[in-house]
Amino acid sequence: MTRPINHAWQLAQRPTKNIDRDTFALVEESVPELADGEYLVRNVFLSVDPTQRTWIREEPSYLPPVGIGEVMRAGAIGEVVESRHLEFPVGSFVTGLLGWQEYSLLREAVNIVPPGIPLRPMMGVFGATGITAYFGMLEVGEPKAGETVLVSGAAGATGSVAAQVAQIQGARAIGIAGSAEKCEWLVKTAGLAAAINYRTEDVEQRIGELCPEGIDVFFDNVGGATLDAGLKHLAIGARVVLCGAISTYNELDAPTPIHWYLNLVVKRARMQGFLVLDYLDRFPDAVMQLVVWDMEGKLKWRDHVLDGIERAPEALGMLFSGDNTGKLLVQVAPDPTAP
Ligand SMILES: NC(=O)c1ccc[n+]([C@@H]2O[C@H](COP(=O)([O-])OP(=O)(O)OC[C@H]3O[C@@H](n4cnc5c(N)ncnc54)[C@H](OP(=O)(O)O)[C@@H]3O)[C@@H](O)[C@H]2O)c1
């Protein structure tokens, strides 16, 4: 029987700074026949995430480094198209670390997508980035009604949901983002109190103007100078949520110094990192709440889809230039759940 042809991106070499055309290699191979206990997923959407830059470093992070010649690790969502595994019948939709490839031949269990939810939001607002925003903001940030919440990377997949989760708690959210269009979307569509364009405005000065009583919760996705600017304006008892530090992922050898660290002492503030994986057993609770808020019209979100497996490395670069508007995905097959 003719077997499907799989195209996959493998890690070819570790970049020292930005990824480039030599970082990954696109390979083609036919999918082998399935053995007992195996199933084959035809991927529909591949996820593109800043953390992938940390996975291709030599040094271990919270997951081991992707090896040279291995398929690039990535979240993905797709449909089971062949199966010799009882729990994953043909026609079911699954999501997990399926890799940057068109077909994933699996033996281990991954997550089954609840019926009735389209695949696209399952990769964003109801997926890892939405869940990160939910737990990071509610469990680490703990915003209260009337408090001031600052979110960096606010127009992105995680930041946009985090800021709105804070507003749903009655807090006043201010976002930092990298274009006039993103700032306008944050205020006019997502309903934030204000937005700071870090490319055209003095971030530290604007934070001071917009948060005269200080920041109660700072949900930071950016790190470096942005983190420092926020630390300067903490309120007493502030919570600084370290979600990520995208401004440093290409520059680990030359990190930006943090000057306002001592403000954590002066303001009796807490700074805490977290990983969404810490909340794995509670993912269904988060998804259920996010779906309800979405149905109630309380969450605005957007995704950004590029077509074709060949665009995955280019997509990863877009996260660092800010060219993505919302959750960045690469579509590699027709979406059977599209309206
Ligand atoms: N802790 C966890 O478990 C966890 C889980 C998921 C994600 N994260 C973190 O959450 C953050 C956002 O990830 P995401 O997947 O939602 O991506 P995203 O925000 O949708 O996309 C990344 C955005 O980062 C901004 N950016 C890039 N370089 C920047 C720089 N030098 N300075 C300021 N902003 C910069 C760009 O927006 P602008 O146009 O505004 O510059 C870009 O659109 C990342 O730090 C990621 O590592 C953490």
The ligand as an SDF file (V2000), in Angstrom:
LIG
                    3D

 48 52  0  0  0  0  0  0  0  0999 V2000
    5.9680   30.1860   31.9120 N   0  0  0  0  0  0  0  0  0  0  0  0
    5.3340   29.4330   31.0020 C   0  0  0  0  0  0  0  0  0  0  0  0
    4.9220   28.3050   31.2710 O   0  0  0  0  0  0  0  0  0  0  0  0
    5.1120   30.0100   29.6250 C   0  0  0  0  0  0  0  0  0  0  0  0
    4.2530   29.3680   28.7300 C   0  0  0  0  0  0  0  0  0  0  0  0
    4.0150   29.9560   27.4630 C   0  0  0  0  0  0  0  0  0  0  0  0
    4.6800   31.1520   27.1290 C   0  0  0  0  0  0  0  0  0  0  0  0
    5.5460   31.7130   28.0330 N   0  0  0  0  0  0  0  0  0  0  0  0
    6.2360   32.9620   27.7270 C   0  0  0  0  0  0  0  0  0  0  0  0
    5.2680   33.9390   27.4160 O   0  0  0  0  0  0  0  0  0  0  0  0
    5.8400   34.9170   26.5600 C   0  0  0  0  0  0  0  0  0  0  0  0
    4.9190   35.1420   25.3650 C   0  0  0  0  0  0  0  0  0  0  0  0
    4.8380   33.9420   24.5990 O   0  0  0  0  0  0  0  0  0  0  0  0
    3.6920   33.7590   23.4930 P   0  0  0  0  0  0  0  0  0  0  0  0
    3.7790   32.3570   23.0330 O   0  0  0  0  0  0  0  0  0  0  0  0
    2.4240   34.2820   24.0320 O   0  0  0  0  0  0  0  0  0  0  0  0
    4.2120   34.6720   22.2950 O   0  0  0  0  0  0  0  0  0  0  0  0
    3.5550   36.0240   21.7390 P   0  0  0  0  0  0  0  0  0  0  0  0
    3.4620   36.9910   22.8670 O   0  0  0  0  0  0  0  0  0  0  0  0
    2.3330   35.7060   20.9780 O   0  0  0  0  0  0  0  0  0  0  0  0
    4.6810   36.4890   20.7100 O   0  0  0  0  0  0  0  0  0  0  0  0
    5.8940   36.9950   21.1780 C   0  0  0  0  0  0  0  0  0  0  0  0
    5.8460   38.5430   21.2600 C   0  0  0  0  0  0  0  0  0  0  0  0
    6.9330   38.9820   22.0560 O   0  0  0  0  0  0  0  0  0  0  0  0
    7.2030   40.3260   21.7150 C   0  0  0  0  0  0  0  0  0  0  0  0
    8.6600   40.5310   21.6770 N   0  0  0  0  0  0  0  0  0  0  0  0
    9.5650   39.8530   20.9570 C   0  0  0  0  0  0  0  0  0  0  0  0
   10.8140   40.3220   21.1920 N   0  0  0  0  0  0  0  0  0  0  0  0
   10.6600   41.3380   22.0820 C   0  0  0  0  0  0  0  0  0  0  0  0
   11.5720   42.2330   22.7180 C   0  0  0  0  0  0  0  0  0  0  0  0
   12.9110   42.1780   22.4860 N   0  0  0  0  0  0  0  0  0  0  0  0
   11.0640   43.1560   23.5810 N   0  0  0  0  0  0  0  0  0  0  0  0
    9.7440   43.2260   23.8120 C   0  0  0  0  0  0  0  0  0  0  0  0
    8.8210   42.4040   23.2450 N   0  0  0  0  0  0  0  0  0  0  0  0
    9.2840   41.4690   22.3950 C   0  0  0  0  0  0  0  0  0  0  0  0
    6.5960   40.5780   20.3210 C   0  0  0  0  0  0  0  0  0  0  0  0
    5.5050   41.4810   20.4640 O   0  0  0  0  0  0  0  0  0  0  0  0
    5.7090   43.0820   20.2840 P   0  0  0  0  0  0  0  0  0  0  0  0
    5.2820   43.4100   18.8970 O   0  0  0  0  0  0  0  0  0  0  0  0
    4.8260   43.6320   21.3320 O   0  0  0  0  0  0  0  0  0  0  0  0
    7.1710   43.3380   20.4800 O   0  0  0  0  0  0  0  0  0  0  0  0
    6.0420   39.2210   19.9180 C   0  0  0  0  0  0  0  0  0  0  0  0
    4.8450   39.3290   19.1780 O   0  0  0  0  0  0  0  0  0  0  0  0
    7.2300   34.4090   26.2010 C   0  0  0  0  0  0  0  0  0  0  0  0
    8.1630   35.0190   27.0660 O   0  0  0  0  0  0  0  0  0  0  0  0
    7.1380   32.9310   26.5040 C   0  0  0  0  0  0  0  0  0  0  0  0
    8.3750   32.3350   26.7570 O   0  0  0  0  0  0  0  0  0  0  0  0
    5.7580   31.1580   29.2650 C   0  0  0  0  0  0  0  0  0  0  0  0
  1  2  1  0
  2  3  2  0
  2  4  1  0
  4  5  1  0
  4 48  2  0
  5  6  2  0
  6  7  1  0
  7  8  2  0
  8  9  1  0
  8 48  1  0
  9 10  1  0
  9 46  1  0
 10 11  1  0
 11 12  1  0
 11 44  1  0
 12 13  1  0
 13 14  1  0
 14 15  2  0
 14 16  1  0
 14 17  1  0
 17 18  1  0
 18 19  2  0
 18 20  1  0
 18 21  1  0
 21 22  1  0
 22 23  1  0
 23 24  1  0
 23 42  1  0
 24 25  1  0
 25 26  1  0
 25 36  1  0
 26 27  1  0
 26 35  1  0
 27 28  2  0
 28 29  1  0
 29 30  1  0
 29 35  2  0
 30 31  1  0
 30 32  2  0
 32 33  1  0
 33 34  2  0
 34 35  1  0
 36 37  1  0
 36 42  1  0
 37 38  1  0
 38 39  2  0
 38 40  1  0
 38 41  1  0
 42 43  1  0
 44 45  1  0
 44 46  1  0
 46 47  1  0
M  CHG  2   8   1  16  -1
M  END
$$$$
